[in-house]
Amino acid sequence: MRHISLRGTAVFILLLAHMAAAGTPNRVTILYDSFGKSPTLTMDWGFAALVDYGGKRILFDTGNNAQIFEHNVKAAGVDLQKLDFVVMSHRHGDHMGGLAYLLKVNPTVKIYAPKERSGVYGDDRPTSTWYRKDPSLPAEQRYYGGTPPEIIHMGEAWPGANFQLIDKNIEIVPGMYLIALVSDQPGTLELRELSLAIRTPDGLLLVVGCSHPGVEHIMQEASAIDPHINLLLGGLHQIQAPDPEVERIARVLHDQYKLDRIAPGHCTGEPEFAALKKIFGDHYLYAGVGSVVDLPK
């Protein structure tokens, strides 16, 4: 990631010029979560957020249920036909359940998703590395009669969708990055997850889905883009963490990474909410469903 951080000056010039021309408020709108105080949006387990920054409009995840996602999108007055791109953080249903509605209203939108072996978002595998071959077998016992195609396409759950599969850190547009990591935790071993990082004049905006690879690992990769992180928003996956780990994570984010602000949601966990609110004080931002979090201009 080091080569990415060296491009900061040029990125800022381009991004600030784009922002000045766009005139759109820089903000994150929470469209899906299981807590909130909005009288019009429905709570449900899952996560989705709309990121408006620098004239770009990005949908990050789509929640758990297509009908609830549709309701919340309409109640928030969001037009999903006006998206620059979508980021699907990972393959779990509580993040991708609303894809059916998204693709109904915007079937050609570019969707960045994790590249996984035979994943739900599709995959292409060279036959040369897919399986071992045994020419001694008769043709009727060999895959494809012994003459397979060079590439085997693994079907996706949403045929025809415009997926771009990501398996490494990448700058997708000037100043906007995807961080691609793999979980090494029991229960989600080898699960691939994308996080979104956006440069702002006041530091990095970091949007996470569930942080299955570990929020510390994500923060480490984000810090290689810009060590000054202005805002961390999303799920930190501490819902079952014991108190010592809850307190440790709060301290690491505050003391080691020196976050300016934090807006936790989704699978962060109620004890972690409390610990983060205590340690961050006024720099803790409420981000329940329906909330709008202002971003640096």
C-alpha positions as CSV (number, residue, x, y, z in Angstrom):
1,M,0.0,0.0,0.0
2,R,3.0,2.3,0.4
3,H,3.0,3.4,-3.3
4,I,-0.6,4.5,-2.9
5,S,0.2,7.0,-0.1
6,L,2.8,8.8,-2.2
7,R,0.1,10.1,-4.5
8,G,-1.6,12.2,-1.9
9,T,-0.9,15.6,-3.3
10,A,-2.3,14.9,-6.7
11,V,-5.3,13.2,-5.2
12,F,-6.1,16.1,-3.0
13,I,-6.0,18.6,-6.0
14,L,-8.2,16.4,-8.1
15,L,-10.7,15.6,-5.3
16,L,-11.0,19.1,-4.1
17,A,-11.7,20.4,-7.6
18,H,-14.3,17.7,-8.1
19,M,-15.9,18.6,-4.7
20,A,-16.1,22.3,-5.5
21,A,-17.8,21.5,-8.8
22,A,-20.2,19.0,-7.4
23,G,-21.9,21.0,-4.7
24,T,-23.3,17.9,-3.0
25,P,-23.2,17.6,0.8
26,N,-20.5,15.2,2.0
27,R,-22.2,12.7,4.3
28,V,-23.0,9.1,5.1
29,T,-26.7,8.1,5.5
30,I,-27.3,4.9,7.4
31,L,-30.0,2.9,5.4
32,Y,-30.0,-0.4,7.3
33,D,-29.2,-1.3,10.9
34,S,-30.9,-3.0,13.9
35,F,-30.9,0.1,16.2
36,G,-32.1,3.6,15.5
37,K,-34.5,6.4,16.4
38,S,-36.0,7.2,13.0
39,P,-39.8,7.2,13.0
40,T,-39.9,6.2,9.3
41,L,-37.2,3.7,8.7
42,T,-37.4,0.0,9.8
43,M,-34.9,-1.6,12.1
44,D,-33.5,-5.0,11.1
45,W,-30.3,-6.9,11.6
46,G,-27.9,-6.0,8.8
47,F,-26.0,-3.0,7.4
48,A,-26.2,-0.6,4.5
49,A,-24.9,3.0,4.1
50,L,-25.0,5.6,1.4
51,V,-21.8,7.6,1.1
52,D,-21.8,11.0,-0.6
53,Y,-18.4,12.4,-1.0
54,G,-16.6,14.6,-3.6
55,G,-19.5,14.3,-6.1
56,K,-19.5,10.5,-5.9
57,R,-22.4,8.5,-4.5
58,I,-21.5,5.1,-3.2
59,L,-23.8,2.4,-1.8
60,F,-22.0,0.3,0.8
61,D,-23.8,-3.0,1.4
62,T,-27.6,-3.6,1.0
63,G,-28.9,-4.9,4.3
64,N,-30.6,-8.2,5.2
65,N,-34.0,-8.1,3.6
66,A,-34.9,-6.7,0.1
67,Q,-38.3,-5.5,1.2
68,I,-37.0,-3.7,4.3
69,F,-34.1,-2.3,2.2
70,E,-36.6,-1.0,-0.4
71,H,-38.8,0.6,2.3
72,N,-35.8,2.3,4.0
73,V,-34.4,3.6,0.7
74,K,-37.7,5.1,-0.3
75,A,-38.3,6.5,3.2
76,A,-34.9,8.2,3.2
77,G,-35.6,9.7,-0.3
78,V,-32.6,7.9,-1.9
79,D,-32.6,7.3,-5.7
80,L,-30.6,4.1,-6.3
81,Q,-30.5,4.9,-10.0
82,K,-28.1,7.7,-9.2
83,L,-25.1,5.7,-7.9
84,D,-21.5,5.8,-9.1
85,F,-20.8,2.3,-7.8
86,V,-21.6,-0.2,-5.0
87,V,-19.3,-1.9,-2.6
88,M,-20.4,-5.3,-1.2
89,S,-18.2,-5.8,1.9
90,H,-18.6,-9.6,2.1
91,R,-20.9,-12.5,1.3
92,H,-23.1,-12.7,4.4
93,G,-26.8,-12.5,3.9
94,D,-27.3,-9.5,6.3
95,H,-25.2,-7.4,3.9
96,M,-26.3,-8.6,0.5
97,G,-30.0,-9.4,1.0
98,G,-31.1,-6.1,-0.6
99,L,-29.2,-6.8,-3.9
100,A,-32.4,-8.1,-5.5
101,Y,-34.0,-4.7,-5.1
102,L,-30.9,-2.8,-6.1
103,L,-30.6,-4.8,-9.3
104,K,-34.3,-4.3,-10.0
105,V,-33.9,-0.5,-10.1
106,N,-30.3,-0.3,-11.3
107,P,-29.4,-3.5,-13.1
108,T,-26.1,-2.2,-14.7
109,V,-24.5,-0.4,-11.7
110,K,-20.9,-1.4,-11.1
111,I,-20.6,-3.5,-8.0
112,Y,-17.3,-4.2,-6.3
113,A,-17.3,-7.4,-4.4
114,P,-14.7,-9.8,-2.8
115,K,-13.1,-12.3,-5.2
116,E,-13.5,-15.7,-3.6
117,R,-13.0,-19.2,-4.8
118,S,-16.4,-20.2,-6.3
119,G,-18.1,-17.3,-4.4
120,V,-21.7,-16.1,-4.7
121,Y,-20.5,-13.2,-6.8
122,G,-19.1,-15.5,-9.5
123,D,-15.5,-16.5,-10.3
124,D,-13.3,-17.5,-13.2
125,R,-10.7,-20.3,-12.6
126,P,-8.0,-21.5,-15.0
127,T,-8.5,-25.2,-15.7
128,S,-4.8,-25.7,-15.3
129,T,-5.0,-24.9,-11.6
130,W,-8.5,-26.1,-10.9
131,Y,-8.0,-29.9,-10.7
132,R,-5.4,-32.6,-11.3
133,K,-5.7,-34.5,-14.6
134,D,-5.3,-38.2,-15.3
135,P,-4.8,-39.0,-19.0
136,S,-4.9,-42.8,-18.3
137,L,-8.7,-42.6,-17.8
138,P,-11.1,-43.2,-20.7
139,A,-12.7,-40.0,-22.1
140,E,-16.1,-40.7,-20.5
141,Q,-14.5,-40.6,-17.0
142,R,-12.6,-37.4,-17.6
143,Y,-14.0,-33.9,-17.0
144,Y,-15.1,-32.4,-20.3
145,G,-14.0,-35.6,-22.1
146,G,-10.4,-34.7,-21.4
147,T,-10.5,-31.4,-23.3
148,P,-11.7,-28.8,-20.8
149,P,-11.9,-25.1,-21.6
150,E,-9.1,-22.9,-20.5
151,I,-11.3,-21.0,-18.1
152,I,-14.1,-22.5,-16.0
153,H,-16.7,-19.9,-15.0
154,M,-18.4,-20.4,-11.6
155,G,-21.9,-19.1,-11.7
156,E,-23.0,-16.1,-9.6
157,A,-26.2,-15.8,-7.6
158,W,-27.2,-12.7,-9.6
159,P,-26.5,-13.5,-13.3
160,G,-25.9,-10.5,-15.5
161,A,-24.9,-8.2,-12.6
162,N,-21.9,-5.9,-13.2
163,F,-19.6,-7.4,-10.6
164,Q,-15.9,-6.4,-10.5
165,L,-14.2,-8.9,-8.1
166,I,-11.4,-7.6,-5.9
167,D,-8.7,-9.6,-4.2
168,K,-6.1,-6.9,-3.3
169,N,-5.9,-3.3,-2.1
170,I,-6.8,-1.0,-5.0
171,E,-7.4,2.7,-5.7
172,I,-10.7,2.5,-7.7
173,V,-11.0,6.3,-8.4
174,P,-8.7,9.1,-7.3
175,G,-8.7,9.3,-3.5
176,M,-11.0,6.3,-3.0
177,Y,-9.6,2.8,-2.1
178,L,-10.8,-0.7,-1.4
179,I,-9.0,-2.6,1.3
180,A,-9.2,-6.4,0.7
181,L,-8.5,-8.7,3.6
182,V,-9.2,-12.3,4.7
183,S,-10.5,-13.4,8.0
184,D,-8.4,-15.8,10.1
185,Q,-11.0,-16.2,12.8
186,P,-12.9,-19.4,13.7
187,G,-16.3,-19.4,12.1
188,T,-15.3,-17.0,9.3
189,L,-12.0,-18.6,8.3
190,E,-11.0,-17.5,4.8
191,L,-13.9,-15.1,4.5
192,R,-12.9,-12.2,2.3
193,E,-14.0,-8.7,3.1
194,L,-13.7,-5.3,1.5
195,S,-13.5,-1.9,3.4
196,L,-13.9,1.5,1.8
197,A,-11.3,4.2,2.5
198,I,-11.7,7.8,1.2
199,R,-9.2,10.6,1.5
200,T,-10.5,13.9,2.9
201,P,-8.6,17.1,3.7
202,D,-9.1,16.2,7.4
203,G,-7.9,12.6,7.2
204,L,-9.2,9.3,6.1
205,L,-12.9,8.2,6.1
206,L,-13.0,4.4,6.7
207,V,-16.2,2.5,6.2
208,V,-16.3,-1.2,7.3
209,G,-19.0,-3.8,7.0
210,C,-18.3,-6.4,9.8
211,S,-14.5,-6.2,10.3
212,H,-14.3,-10.0,10.2
213,P,-10.5,-9.9,9.3
214,G,-10.1,-7.8,12.6
215,V,-10.6,-4.1,12.9
216,E,-6.9,-3.7,13.9
217,H,-5.8,-5.4,10.7
218,I,-8.1,-3.1,8.7
219,M,-6.8,0.0,10.6
220,Q,-3.2,-1.1,9.9
221,E,-3.9,-1.3,6.1
222,A,-5.8,2.0,6.2
223,S,-3.0,3.7,8.0
224,A,-0.7,2.8,5.1
225,I,-2.9,5.0,2.9
226,D,-3.1,7.8,5.5
227,P,-2.1,7.5,9.1
228,H,-4.5,10.2,10.1
229,I,-8.0,8.6,10.2
230,N,-10.7,11.1,10.7
231,L,-13.7,8.7,11.0
232,L,-14.3,5.0,11.4
233,L,-17.9,4.0,10.6
234,G,-19.6,0.6,10.5
235,G,-19.5,-2.8,12.2
236,L,-16.5,-3.9,14.4
237,H,-17.7,-7.4,15.2
238,Q,-17.5,-7.4,19.0
239,I,-21.0,-8.7,19.6
240,Q,-19.8,-11.7,21.7
241,A,-16.4,-10.3,22.8
242,P,-15.6,-10.5,26.6
243,D,-15.2,-7.3,28.6
244,P,-11.4,-7.3,28.5
245,E,-11.4,-7.5,24.7
246,V,-14.1,-4.9,24.4
247,E,-12.0,-2.5,26.5
248,R,-8.8,-3.4,24.7
249,I,-10.3,-2.6,21.2
250,A,-11.7,0.7,22.4
251,R,-8.2,1.7,23.8
252,V,-6.4,0.6,20.6
253,L,-8.6,2.7,18.4
254,H,-8.4,5.7,20.7
255,D,-4.8,5.5,21.9
256,Q,-2.8,3.7,19.2
257,Y,-4.6,4.8,16.0
258,K,-5.8,8.1,17.5
259,L,-9.1,8.2,15.6
260,D,-10.6,11.7,15.4
261,R,-14.2,10.3,15.5
262,I,-15.9,6.9,15.6
263,A,-19.5,6.0,14.4
264,P,-19.9,2.3,15.2
265,G,-22.9,0.3,14.1
266,H,-24.3,-3.1,13.2
267,C,-22.2,-5.9,14.8
268,T,-20.1,-3.7,17.0
269,G,-22.0,-5.0,20.0
270,E,-23.7,-3.1,22.9
271,P,-20.8,-3.4,25.4
272,E,-18.5,-2.1,22.7
273,F,-20.9,0.8,22.0
274,A,-20.7,1.7,25.7
275,A,-16.9,1.3,25.9
276,L,-16.3,3.5,22.8
277,K,-18.8,6.1,23.9
278,K,-17.0,6.4,27.3
279,I,-13.5,6.7,25.8
280,F,-14.3,8.9,22.8
281,G,-16.8,11.2,24.5
282,D,-18.0,13.9,22.2
283,H,-16.1,12.3,19.3
284,Y,-18.4,9.3,19.5
285,L,-21.1,9.7,16.8
286,Y,-24.5,8.1,16.9
287,A,-25.1,6.1,13.7
288,G,-28.4,4.2,14.0
289,V,-30.6,3.6,11.0
290,G,-31.7,6.8,9.5
291,S,-28.8,8.8,10.9
292,V,-26.8,11.2,8.7
293,V,-23.2,11.6,9.6
294,D,-21.5,14.8,8.2
295,L,-18.1,14.4,6.5
296,P,-15.3,17.0,6.1
297,K,-15.9,19.4,3.2
